[in-house]
Amino acid sequence: MTGTLANHSQKALVVQRGSEICCLEGMLWITLEGDLKDHIIAAGETFVANHKGKVVLQALNLSSIFSLN
């Protein structure tokens, strides 16, 4: 799945343990349910979920493009 987020927009998804969120363009702020810290990734970086749960993605600049594997 690939998606685009406009500036400061958010998207909620459910991910499985081991799911990868790749930032293809821009910057993403990632919050994973049950995780004590948030994560910020830039273009070319990947976040790997360490458990199943709801994740919220937020674009931190004009637009961000991501993929979920």
Secondary structure, 3 states (H helix, E strand, C coil): CEEEEECCCEEEEEECCCCEEEEEECEEEEEECCCCCCEEEECCCEEECCCCEEEEEEECCCEEEEEEC
